[in-house]
Amino acid sequence: MIDKLELRLPRLTLLRPAVREFILESRHFKNSSRAMGSGRYEWVTNLGPVGIDALLHYSLKREENDPHEGEHKLELLDSGKRGYSGLVAQIEGVVEGPIDDLEFMRIDLCADMKGVPVQWFLGRLRVRFKRIAHEIGIQKYSRIGKAGIQTLSVRQRPNIVRVYDKVAECADQLRKLKRRRSRDADELTLEREFGISEEQVLTRVERQIGGQRIPREIECFGLLSQLPDFNPFTNIEIHNGTGATVPTITDCGLDKWLTGTCLRQLQKEMGHQQFVRWLSENSGRNAARYRKRYADFLQPDGDNLLTVQSIFETYRESVMKQLAA
């Protein structure tokens, strides 16, 4: 599924008359709900008042050696709820002229995995990022959530992998909708608003791709038809168990059992991604040797519910349905 789209609007992009007029009026409302301040852009405005569900980030500020100075960014809202025709309508409501050559600044692609809790991914998920000279920063792994683990995030901007509880996210959105609804409106429910139930287990696996990391085969709006054949999850590994039993002291001896048991506990607490990184840093980059020696201790608990291939197949089915709508 396409969950989010942001497009670059070149300086000479011709905007619809209603949008141009709205922009001119919005200049007088800076630092308000109509024209908010923005870090890299002069300001950002919500185009909702002119019937377009999108944010326009107006005029990229001047930065040294930046060829995109003065360009705008169009951030489409609720892309995951729209089919291809709806996405076209959003863009054509802003842009006057061809839209196929408009480049993506960010695209989020995702798969919703039914019956697989976020917790299941904690001991199994690993994300590989290619390390190249002009990438700055280190790989980060975080767990977010008040009541249990709701979100796993591995990020190295502008590329991010998230695994999160979709039901919990929708429930949070529902609470916000209820605060805004009128007293006479019908009762809002998860089933009615999002098509899911509170008892359902639904985890979203999401890949955010942005900046210069957007692949050529999907770099502009006219290439959306290529998405079913594009796999956004090639950098994800699922570390499934082999069914081996955890060794006892009798099986392997006290020293190996103590070390293996300790490593097993650390992997449960940290999650597979963080554990492998920690082990590499504290073993003189010999993590592979330790993981091989203590493999029977480091097998994930529980059933093997899915693979990377099944995530891709779920994504492919959903994006084909979205593009056909």
C-alpha positions, -999 to 999 in steps of 0.1 A, spaced: 0 0 0 11 36 -7 7 52 27 23 86 21 34 107 -9 54 140 -11 62 155 -45 86 182 -56 70 211 -75 97 228 -97 98 266 -96 80 269 -130 52 246 -120 19 263 -129 -6 261 -101 -44 262 -104 -60 297 -101 -78 289 -69 -46 276 -53 -26 307 -65 -52 330 -51 -53 311 -18 -15 313 -15 -15 350 -21 -41 354 7 -22 331 30 9 354 29 -10 377 52 -16 349 78 20 339 85 26 321 119 -11 312 121 -31 280 116 -34 290 79 3 296 72 26 280 96 63 284 99 86 257 84 122 248 89 134 245 53 105 263 35 93 299 38 60 286 52 35 258 49 -3 260 44 -31 235 45 -51 235 12 -82 221 28 -101 254 25 -99 251 -13 -111 215 -12 -77 198 -15 -65 174 12 -28 183 11 -2 206 26 18 229 4 54 237 16 61 270 -1 94 280 -15 125 261 -3 148 285 15 182 295 0 209 270 10 245 269 -3 248 248 -35 211 237 -34 198 235 -70 162 232 -56 161 267 -41 126 282 -45 109 249 -53 78 238 -34 67 205 -18 33 190 -21 24 167 8 -6 146 1 -27 137 31 -44 103 38 -28 87 7 -34 52 22 -72 58 20 -72 67 -17 -69 47 -49 -49 59 -79 -77 81 -92 -79 98 -58 -42 106 -58 -45 120 -93 -74 142 -82 -54 155 -53 -24 165 -75 -44 179 -104 -64 200 -79 -31 219 -73 -11 215 -105 -22 228 -139 -5 207 -166 11 172 -168 18 155 -135 36 123 -145 71 138 -144 67 152 -108 94 136 -87 88 121 -53 105 136 -23 92 109 -1 72 77 -5 60 54 23 52 18 13 37 -7 37 21 -41 43 -5 -49 70 2 -83 85 -29 -98 101 -26 -119 133 11 -110 139 17 -88 170 45 -62 171 61 -81 200 67 -111 176 90 -89 154 111 -78 184 132 -109 185 133 -115 148 136 -82 129 169 -70 115 173 -42 89 204 -38 67 215 -4 55 242 1 29 270 22 43 284 47 18 307 76 21 283 105 21 258 90 46 261 107 80 250 93 113 245 59 129 218 33 126 192 38 154 167 13 168 139 24 191 109 10 208 80 34 214 48 27 234 33 32 268 13 0 273 37 -26 259 57 -23 227 36 -6 200 63 6 176 97 -6 165 117 18 144 150 14 126 161 46 110 190 60 90 174 91 74 160 96 49 152 58 50 132 44 79 117 10 86 88 10 111 68 -19 125 38 -7 146 4 -17 160 -21 -4 134 -51 -10 156 -35 11 184 -28 39 159 -64 38 146 -77 38 182 -56 70 189 -70 87 158 -106 76 168 -101 93 202 -92 126 184 -122 123 161 -145 118 191 -132 150 207 -141 170 176 -175 154 167 -207 172 175 -231 158 201 -257 150 175 -233 129 153 -235 92 151 -213 72 175 -178 67 161 -163 32 161 -132 15 148 -153 -7 126 -172 22 110 -142 46 106 -113 22 98 -129 -12 91 -111 -30 120 -121 -42 154 -105 -36 188 -98 -74 192 -80 -76 158 -42 -81 157 -28 -61 129 8 -49 125 20 -26 98 54 -30 83 64 3 67 93 14 46 99 52 42 121 62 13 131 97 7 157 122 -6 183 108 -30 175 72 -19 143 69 -40 151 43 -67 150 54 -103 123 28 -112 98 46 -89 112 82 -89 82 101 -103 44 99 -102 42 85 -138 61 54 -126 36 43 -99 26 15 -121 60 -1 -114 53 -5 -76 39 -40 -77 72 -52 -90 93 -31 -67 102 -47 -33 106 -21 -6 116 -47 20 148 -61 5 168 -47 34 147 -65 60 156 -98 75 133 -120 96 153 -142 119 130 -172 123 136 -201 147 147 -236 136 128 -256 161 159 -266 181 155 -269 218 175 -247 242 205 -268 255 207 -278 292 238 -278 314 241 -315 307 240 -309 270 268 -283 268 284 -278 302 281 -250 327 303 -224 311 286 -225 277 251 -227 293 257 -196 314 270 -176 285 243 -188 262 215 -182 287 228 -146 293 230 -139 256 195 -153 251 181 -129 278 199 -99 263 184 -107 229 149 -108 244 154 -75 262 171 -56 233 154 -72 203 173 -89 175 185 -57 157 199 -40 188 214 -72 201 234 -80 170 248 -45 170 257 -47 207 273 -81 202 294 -68 173 306 -38 193 315 -58 224 331 -88 207 357 -70 185 334 -73 154 331 -111 160 293 -112 164 289 -139 137 312 -163 155 293 -159 188 259 -162 171 271 -194 154 285 -209 186 254 -201 206 228 -205 178 207 -230 198 203 -205 226 194 -176 203 165 -191 184 133 -170 187 105 -182 208 71 -190 193 58 -199 159 73 -188 126 44 -167 115 58 -150 83 88 -144 61 101 -114 42 85 -129 11 51 -131 27 54 -94 37 62 -85 1 33 -106 -13 9 -88 11 23 -54 1 21 -63 -36 -15 -74 -34 -26 -42 -16 -7 -19 -39 -22 -35 -70 -57 -31 -55 -49 6 -47 -36 14 -82 -66 -2 -98 -91 20 -78 
